[in-house]
Amino acid sequence: MKRNVKGIALAMGLMVFLTSLFGCGLKKPSEDEAKVNDERLKNIELEYYDHRAGTSTMIGGGSYDTVREIDDRWVIQSFYCEAAGEPMTVTTYAVLVDKLIAFDEFIREKDVVSLEQRGDSNNFVTDYSPWEYAICFKKASPDDERRSMFYLDEYKEYSDEDYALLEELDKKFEEMKGSILGEETRENY
């Protein structure tokens, strides 16, 4: 009888430990994660930011990252697919408030969007998906009918300084990632 009580107690303890370790569903945001109504974010001009890293896989795989407001908070979503027709994994991360503010300021202060004005290059690859960025700022006023949209893509003439700026942009993007809020697999997308 003592052995069964110890076994049951051990099993219950293990279940409590695993439940606390893995949790269930989406995690609740912590105080440093960006909620849309957070007063610290009132000067954010960024509406969304998308980045495709570019792939050289000939089987149709790829990845894509975005940061934007979803369900009253800022999140990063990372989309990954191994090959065409395969399931897509979507990982959702919380966004850290201070890092989002720094990211928004970096884009504006370093005038990252000016890279859109670079001349076209002669480079082109057919078995390749080029990298690209899309940066969208909020409307300047409610009467403004258009958002400020900027597109940067691989097939431009960039200087070494431009590439260094893009590397720093990528680093600042990664620094915004907070805790994982959820992960899902999409079969039909």
C-alpha positions as CSV (number, residue, x, y, z in Angstrom):
1,M,0.0,0.0,0.0
2,K,2.8,2.4,0.9
3,R,4.4,1.8,-2.5
4,N,1.1,2.7,-4.3
5,V,0.8,5.9,-2.3
6,K,4.3,6.9,-3.1
7,G,3.8,6.1,-6.8
8,I,0.6,8.1,-7.0
9,A,2.2,11.0,-5.2
10,L,5.2,10.9,-7.6
11,A,2.9,10.7,-10.6
12,M,0.8,13.7,-9.4
13,G,4.0,15.7,-8.7
14,L,5.3,14.9,-12.1
15,M,2.0,16.0,-13.7
16,V,2.0,19.3,-11.8
17,F,5.6,19.9,-12.8
18,L,5.0,19.2,-16.5
19,T,1.9,21.3,-16.5
20,S,3.8,24.3,-15.1
21,L,6.7,23.7,-17.4
22,F,4.8,23.5,-20.6
23,G,1.6,25.3,-19.8
24,C,-1.4,25.2,-22.1
25,G,-2.6,27.7,-24.7
26,L,-1.1,31.2,-25.2
27,K,0.9,32.7,-22.5
28,K,-0.2,35.9,-20.9
29,P,2.0,38.9,-21.7
30,S,4.4,40.2,-19.1
31,E,4.6,43.9,-18.1
32,D,7.4,44.6,-20.6
33,E,5.4,43.2,-23.6
34,A,3.8,45.7,-25.9
35,K,0.1,46.2,-25.6
36,V,-1.6,48.6,-28.1
37,N,-3.0,50.9,-25.4
38,D,0.4,51.2,-23.6
39,E,1.1,54.9,-23.1
40,R,4.8,54.4,-23.9
41,L,3.8,53.5,-27.5
42,K,1.9,56.7,-28.3
43,N,4.6,58.0,-30.5
44,I,5.2,54.8,-32.5
45,E,4.9,55.6,-36.2
46,L,5.4,52.1,-37.4
47,E,2.2,50.3,-38.6
48,Y,3.9,47.1,-39.7
49,Y,7.2,45.6,-40.8
50,D,7.7,42.5,-43.0
51,H,10.8,40.7,-43.9
52,R,11.5,37.8,-46.2
53,A,15.0,36.5,-45.8
54,G,15.2,35.1,-49.3
55,T,15.8,31.4,-50.0
56,S,17.8,29.4,-52.4
57,T,15.7,26.2,-52.0
58,M,14.4,24.9,-55.3
59,I,11.6,22.9,-53.5
60,G,9.6,26.0,-52.6
61,G,10.4,26.4,-48.9
62,G,10.9,29.7,-47.2
63,S,10.4,32.0,-44.2
64,Y,8.8,35.3,-43.5
65,D,8.7,37.5,-40.4
66,T,6.3,40.3,-39.5
67,V,5.7,42.7,-36.6
68,R,2.3,44.3,-36.2
69,E,-0.6,44.8,-33.9
70,I,-2.9,41.8,-33.5
71,D,-5.6,41.4,-30.9
72,D,-4.7,44.6,-29.0
73,R,-0.9,43.9,-28.7
74,W,2.2,44.0,-30.8
75,V,3.4,40.6,-31.9
76,I,6.1,39.1,-34.1
77,Q,5.0,36.2,-36.3
78,S,7.5,33.9,-37.9
79,F,6.3,31.7,-40.8
80,Y,8.4,28.8,-42.0
81,C,7.7,26.1,-44.6
82,E,10.2,23.4,-45.5
83,A,8.9,22.9,-49.1
84,A,5.9,23.7,-51.3
85,G,2.9,21.7,-50.2
86,E,4.3,21.0,-46.8
87,P,2.7,22.4,-43.6
88,M,3.7,25.9,-42.5
89,T,4.8,26.5,-38.9
90,V,3.7,29.9,-37.4
91,T,5.4,31.0,-34.2
92,T,4.0,34.0,-32.4
93,Y,6.2,36.1,-30.1
94,A,5.4,38.9,-27.7
95,V,7.1,42.2,-28.6
96,L,9.1,44.0,-25.9
97,V,8.0,47.6,-25.5
98,D,11.4,49.3,-25.1
99,K,12.8,47.3,-28.0
100,L,9.8,48.2,-30.3
101,I,10.3,51.9,-29.5
102,A,14.0,51.6,-30.2
103,F,13.2,49.8,-33.5
104,D,10.8,52.5,-34.6
105,E,13.3,55.2,-33.8
106,F,16.1,53.4,-35.5
107,I,14.1,53.1,-38.8
108,R,13.3,56.8,-38.7
109,E,16.6,58.2,-37.4
110,K,18.8,56.1,-39.7
111,D,16.4,56.8,-42.6
112,V,16.3,53.1,-43.5
113,V,13.5,53.7,-46.0
114,S,15.7,55.9,-48.1
115,L,17.3,52.6,-49.3
116,E,14.3,52.2,-51.5
117,Q,15.7,54.9,-53.7
118,R,18.8,52.9,-54.7
119,G,19.2,52.2,-58.4
120,D,18.3,48.8,-59.8
121,S,21.1,46.2,-60.1
122,N,21.8,43.9,-63.0
123,N,21.6,40.9,-60.7
124,F,18.9,38.4,-61.2
125,V,18.6,34.7,-60.2
126,T,15.8,32.5,-61.5
127,D,16.0,29.7,-59.0
128,Y,15.8,31.9,-56.0
129,S,13.5,34.0,-53.9
130,P,15.1,37.3,-53.2
131,W,15.1,39.0,-49.8
132,E,12.8,42.0,-49.3
133,Y,11.5,44.3,-46.6
134,A,8.2,46.1,-46.4
135,I,7.9,49.0,-43.9
136,C,4.6,50.8,-43.4
137,F,4.1,53.9,-41.3
138,K,0.8,55.0,-39.9
139,K,-1.2,57.7,-41.6
140,A,0.0,61.1,-40.7
141,S,-3.5,62.3,-39.9
142,P,-7.0,60.7,-40.0
143,D,-7.6,62.7,-43.2
144,D,-4.6,61.3,-44.9
145,E,-5.8,58.7,-47.4
146,R,-2.6,56.8,-47.8
147,R,-0.1,55.1,-45.6
148,S,3.6,55.6,-46.1
149,M,4.8,52.3,-47.7
150,F,8.4,51.5,-48.5
151,Y,9.8,48.4,-50.2
152,L,13.5,47.4,-50.1
153,D,14.5,44.4,-52.2
154,E,17.7,42.5,-53.1
155,Y,17.9,43.7,-56.7
156,K,19.3,47.2,-56.0
157,E,22.7,48.7,-55.9
158,Y,23.6,48.8,-52.2
159,S,26.8,50.0,-50.7
160,D,28.7,48.3,-47.9
161,E,27.3,50.9,-45.5
162,D,23.8,50.1,-46.7
163,Y,24.3,46.4,-46.0
164,A,25.7,47.2,-42.6
165,L,22.5,49.3,-41.9
166,L,20.3,46.3,-42.9
167,E,22.3,44.0,-40.7
168,E,21.7,46.3,-37.8
169,L,18.0,46.5,-38.7
170,D,17.9,42.7,-38.6
171,K,19.6,42.7,-35.2
172,K,17.2,45.2,-33.8
173,F,14.3,43.2,-35.1
174,E,15.5,40.1,-33.3
175,E,16.0,42.0,-30.1
176,M,12.2,42.8,-30.0
177,K,11.3,39.2,-29.6
178,G,9.8,38.4,-26.2
179,S,8.3,35.1,-25.0
180,I,6.7,32.7,-27.3
181,L,2.9,33.2,-27.2
182,G,2.0,30.3,-29.3
183,E,3.0,28.0,-32.2
184,E,0.7,26.4,-34.8
185,T,1.0,24.3,-37.9
186,R,-1.1,25.2,-40.9
187,E,-1.8,22.5,-43.4
188,N,-3.7,24.5,-46.0
189,Y,-2.6,28.1,-46.4
